[in-house]
Protein backbone atom coordinates (compact mmCIF):
# COMPACT_ATOMS: atom_id res chain seq x y z
CA UNK A 1 0.00 0.00 0.00
CA UNK A 2 2.80 2.35 0.80
CA UNK A 3 4.35 1.94 -2.63
CA UNK A 4 1.13 2.98 -4.30
CA UNK A 5 1.18 6.28 -2.42
CA UNK A 6 4.83 6.83 -3.27
CA UNK A 7 4.19 6.27 -6.96
CA UNK A 8 1.34 8.73 -6.96
CA UNK A 9 3.35 11.40 -5.20
CA UNK A 10 6.05 11.32 -7.87
CA UNK A 11 3.59 11.23 -10.77
CA UNK A 12 1.62 14.20 -9.49
CA UNK A 13 4.63 16.38 -8.73
CA UNK A 14 3.73 19.85 -9.99
CA UNK A 15 6.18 22.51 -11.18
CA UNK A 16 5.19 24.70 -8.23
CA UNK A 17 6.44 22.06 -5.81
CA UNK A 18 9.79 21.66 -7.49
CA UNK A 19 13.00 23.11 -6.11
CA UNK A 20 14.14 26.58 -7.04
CA UNK A 21 14.09 27.33 -10.77
CA UNK A 22 17.37 29.25 -10.62
CA UNK A 23 19.84 27.86 -13.14
CA UNK A 24 22.03 25.14 -11.63
CA UNK A 25 24.83 26.24 -13.91
CA UNK A 26 24.48 29.87 -12.74
CA UNK A 27 24.46 28.65 -9.14
CA UNK A 28 27.72 26.80 -9.64
CA UNK A 29 29.27 29.70 -11.53
CA UNK A 30 28.44 32.15 -8.76
CA UNK A 31 29.80 29.76 -6.14
CA UNK A 32 33.26 29.71 -7.73
CA UNK A 33 35.66 26.76 -7.74
CA UNK A 34 36.05 26.49 -3.97
CA UNK A 35 32.35 27.16 -3.38
CA UNK A 36 31.31 24.28 -5.63
CA UNK A 37 31.92 21.82 -2.84
CA UNK A 38 29.70 23.84 -0.52
CA UNK A 39 26.92 23.87 -3.09
CA UNK A 40 26.71 20.09 -2.91
CA UNK A 41 25.71 20.19 0.75
CA UNK A 42 24.32 23.65 1.47
CA UNK A 43 23.18 26.00 -1.29
CA UNK A 44 22.25 23.17 -3.61
CA UNK A 45 20.14 21.25 -1.10
CA UNK A 46 16.90 22.56 -2.60
CA UNK A 47 17.89 22.43 -6.25
CA UNK A 48 17.85 19.15 -8.10
CA UNK A 49 17.66 19.79 -11.82
CA UNK A 50 17.40 23.41 -12.85
CA UNK A 51 16.84 23.33 -16.58
CA UNK A 52 17.63 25.99 -19.11
CA UNK A 53 15.19 26.49 -22.02
CA UNK A 54 17.43 24.36 -24.20
CA UNK A 55 17.66 21.42 -21.79
CA UNK A 56 14.03 20.43 -21.49
CA UNK A 57 14.27 17.58 -23.95
CA UNK A 58 16.46 14.49 -23.99
CA UNK A 59 19.55 14.25 -26.17
CA UNK A 60 18.90 12.55 -29.50
CA UNK A 61 19.75 8.90 -30.02
CA UNK A 62 22.47 9.96 -32.45
CA UNK A 63 24.14 12.23 -29.91
CA UNK A 64 24.00 9.50 -27.28
CA UNK A 65 25.55 7.02 -29.68
CA UNK A 66 28.32 9.42 -30.63
CA UNK A 67 29.32 10.02 -27.01
CA UNK A 68 32.79 8.81 -26.20
CA UNK A 69 32.69 5.28 -24.79
CA UNK A 70 35.39 3.29 -23.09
CA UNK A 71 35.78 0.30 -20.80
CA UNK A 72 33.99 0.67 -17.49
CA UNK A 73 35.91 -0.05 -14.30
CA UNK A 74 33.05 -0.55 -11.81
CA UNK A 75 29.63 0.27 -13.30
CA UNK A 76 27.65 -1.95 -15.65
CA UNK A 77 26.62 -0.53 -19.03
CA UNK A 78 23.02 -0.04 -17.84
CA UNK A 79 24.15 1.64 -14.63
CA UNK A 80 26.44 3.98 -16.56
CA UNK A 81 23.64 4.95 -18.96
CA UNK A 82 21.26 5.67 -16.08
CA UNK A 83 23.90 7.60 -14.17
CA UNK A 84 24.75 9.68 -17.23
CA UNK A 85 21.09 10.68 -17.60
CA UNK A 86 20.96 11.67 -13.92
CA UNK A 87 24.18 13.70 -14.13
CA UNK A 88 22.77 15.46 -17.18
CA UNK A 89 19.73 16.46 -15.10
CA UNK A 90 21.86 17.77 -12.24
CA UNK A 91 24.25 19.90 -14.31
CA UNK A 92 22.71 20.17 -17.80
CA UNK A 93 24.30 21.71 -20.83
CA UNK A 94 22.63 24.90 -22.03
CA UNK A 95 23.12 27.87 -24.31
CA UNK A 96 26.14 28.91 -22.23
CA UNK A 97 28.05 25.68 -22.71
CA UNK A 98 28.46 22.01 -21.74
CA UNK A 99 27.46 20.31 -18.50
CA UNK A 100 28.21 17.17 -16.50
CA UNK A 101 27.61 14.81 -19.41
CA UNK A 102 30.14 16.57 -21.62
CA UNK A 103 32.56 16.82 -18.69
CA UNK A 104 32.36 13.01 -18.43
CA UNK A 105 31.36 13.12 -14.78
CA UNK A 106 30.23 9.49 -15.15
CA UNK A 107 33.75 8.45 -16.11
CA UNK A 108 35.08 10.10 -12.95
CA UNK A 109 32.42 8.40 -10.80
CA UNK A 110 33.05 5.00 -12.40
CA UNK A 111 36.78 5.30 -11.81
CA UNK A 112 36.24 6.48 -8.24
CA UNK A 113 33.97 3.48 -7.50
CA UNK A 114 36.90 1.25 -8.39
CA UNK A 115 39.23 3.21 -6.12
CA UNK A 116 38.65 5.72 -3.31
CA UNK A 117 34.82 5.46 -3.40
CA UNK A 118 34.71 1.67 -3.63
CA UNK A 119 32.92 1.46 -0.27
CA UNK A 120 29.76 2.98 -1.82
CA UNK A 121 29.73 0.79 -4.93
CA UNK A 122 26.75 -1.19 -3.61
CA UNK A 123 24.87 2.05 -2.85
CA UNK A 124 25.11 2.93 -6.53
CA UNK A 125 24.06 -0.52 -7.70
CA UNK A 126 21.01 -0.58 -5.44
CA UNK A 127 20.07 3.07 -5.98
CA UNK A 128 20.36 3.16 -9.77
CA UNK A 129 18.35 -0.05 -10.00
CA UNK A 130 15.65 1.42 -7.73
CA UNK A 131 15.38 4.50 -9.96
CA UNK A 132 15.10 2.42 -13.11
CA UNK A 133 12.54 0.06 -11.59
CA UNK A 134 10.43 2.97 -10.41
CA UNK A 135 10.63 4.60 -13.84
CA UNK A 136 9.51 1.39 -15.56
CA UNK A 137 6.68 0.85 -13.10
CA UNK A 138 5.29 4.38 -13.22
CA UNK A 139 6.27 5.52 -16.73
CA UNK A 140 6.71 2.32 -18.67
CA UNK A 141 10.30 3.13 -19.67
CA UNK A 142 13.75 3.09 -18.15
CA UNK A 143 14.97 6.36 -16.64
CA UNK A 144 17.27 7.37 -19.56
CA UNK A 145 14.36 7.00 -22.03
CA UNK A 146 12.06 9.41 -20.18
CA UNK A 147 11.41 13.06 -20.99
CA UNK A 148 13.36 15.53 -18.89
CA UNK A 149 10.30 16.66 -16.90
CA UNK A 150 9.60 13.04 -15.97
CA UNK A 151 13.22 12.49 -14.97
CA UNK A 152 13.15 15.62 -12.82
CA UNK A 153 9.98 14.45 -11.09
CA UNK A 154 11.53 11.09 -10.20
CA UNK A 155 14.74 12.68 -8.92
CA UNK A 156 12.72 15.05 -6.75
CA UNK A 157 10.87 12.06 -5.30
CA UNK A 158 14.21 10.41 -4.54
CA UNK A 159 15.56 13.58 -2.96
CA UNK A 160 12.51 13.94 -0.70
CA UNK A 161 12.43 10.26 0.34
CA UNK A 162 9.21 9.47 -1.49
CA UNK A 163 10.71 6.38 -3.11
CA UNK A 164 12.14 3.48 -1.12
CA UNK A 165 14.91 1.04 -1.94
CA UNK A 166 18.06 3.15 -1.39
CA UNK A 167 21.09 2.91 0.89
CA UNK A 168 20.81 4.56 3.38
CA UNK A 169 17.68 6.32 2.00
CA UNK A 170 16.63 8.38 -1.01
CA UNK A 171 17.92 11.73 0.18
CA UNK A 172 21.22 10.24 1.31
CA UNK A 173 21.75 8.57 -2.05
CA UNK A 174 20.75 11.74 -3.90
CA UNK A 175 23.12 13.94 -1.91
CA UNK A 176 26.01 11.53 -2.51
CA UNK A 177 25.25 11.33 -6.22
CA UNK A 178 24.99 15.12 -6.52
CA UNK A 179 28.28 15.61 -4.70
CA UNK A 180 30.04 13.09 -6.93
CA UNK A 181 28.57 14.72 -10.04
CA UNK A 182 30.00 18.06 -8.97
CA UNK A 183 33.34 16.38 -8.25
CA UNK A 184 33.36 14.78 -11.69
CA UNK A 185 32.47 18.02 -13.47
CA UNK A 186 34.98 20.27 -11.72
CA UNK A 187 37.83 17.95 -10.68
CA UNK A 188 41.32 17.99 -12.10
CA UNK A 189 41.05 16.10 -15.43
CA UNK A 190 43.67 13.69 -14.09
CA UNK A 191 40.88 11.95 -12.18
CA UNK A 192 38.75 11.21 -15.24
CA UNK A 193 36.22 14.04 -15.33
CA UNK A 194 36.23 17.69 -16.41
CA UNK A 195 37.00 16.62 -19.99
CA UNK A 196 38.61 19.37 -22.04
CA UNK A 197 38.48 21.54 -18.90
CA UNK A 198 34.80 22.35 -19.51
CA UNK A 199 34.10 22.50 -15.77
CA UNK A 200 36.92 24.92 -15.06
CA UNK A 201 35.89 27.04 -18.03
CA UNK A 202 32.34 27.15 -16.66
CA UNK A 203 33.71 28.62 -13.44
CA UNK A 204 36.23 30.81 -15.27
CA UNK A 205 38.98 29.10 -13.29
CA UNK A 206 42.25 29.84 -15.10
CA UNK A 207 43.96 26.60 -14.06
CA UNK A 208 46.89 25.44 -11.95
CA UNK A 209 49.80 27.87 -11.72
CA UNK A 210 52.89 27.20 -9.66
CA UNK A 211 53.80 30.85 -9.78
CA UNK A 212 51.98 34.07 -10.67
CA UNK A 213 53.17 37.48 -11.75
CA UNK A 214 51.82 40.81 -10.61
CA UNK A 215 50.05 41.09 -13.96
CA UNK A 216 48.40 37.70 -13.36
CA UNK A 217 47.11 38.85 -9.99
CA UNK A 218 45.82 42.07 -11.51
CA UNK A 219 44.00 40.14 -14.28
CA UNK A 220 42.12 38.07 -11.71
CA UNK A 221 39.12 36.36 -13.32
CA UNK A 222 40.13 37.66 -16.74
CA UNK A 223 43.33 35.62 -16.70
CA UNK A 224 43.32 33.36 -19.79
CA UNK A 225 42.97 29.66 -18.89
CA UNK A 226 46.09 27.55 -19.36
CA UNK A 227 44.12 24.27 -19.59
CA UNK A 228 46.72 22.31 -17.67
CA UNK A 229 46.19 19.56 -15.13
CA UNK A 230 48.15 19.76 -11.90
CA UNK A 231 49.81 16.56 -13.09
CA UNK A 232 51.16 18.28 -16.16
CA UNK A 233 53.66 19.75 -13.69
CA UNK A 234 56.59 17.59 -12.64
CA UNK A 235 56.10 18.36 -8.94
CA UNK A 236 52.67 16.72 -8.89
CA UNK A 237 53.75 13.92 -11.21
CA UNK A 238 56.54 12.95 -8.82
CA UNK A 239 54.08 12.86 -5.93
CA UNK A 240 51.82 10.54 -7.93
CA UNK A 241 54.74 8.30 -8.90
CA UNK A 242 55.76 8.08 -5.26
CA UNK A 243 52.30 6.86 -4.28
CA UNK A 244 51.16 10.05 -2.57
CA UNK A 245 48.04 10.06 -4.71
CA UNK A 246 45.71 7.17 -3.88
CA UNK A 247 44.49 5.14 -6.86
CA UNK A 248 44.33 8.18 -9.12
CA UNK A 249 41.60 9.37 -6.83
CA UNK A 250 42.94 10.87 -3.65
CA UNK A 251 40.71 12.68 -1.20
CA UNK A 252 40.62 16.16 -2.71
CA UNK A 253 39.72 16.14 -6.36
CA UNK A 254 39.85 19.72 -7.57
Secondary structure, 3 states (H helix, E strand, C coil): CHHHHHHHHHHCCCHHHCCCCCCHHHHHHHHHHHHHHHHCCCHHHHCCCCCCHHHCCCCCHHHHHHCCCCCCCCCCHHHHHHHHHHHHHHCCCECCECCCCCCCHHHHHHHHHCCCCHHHHHHHHHHHHHHHHHHHHHHCCCHHHCCHHHHHHHHHHHHCCCCCCCCCCHHHHHHHHHHHHHHHHHCCHHHCCCHHHHHHHHHCCCCCCCCCCHHHHHHHHHCCCCCCCHHHCHHHHHHHHCCCCHHHCCCCCC
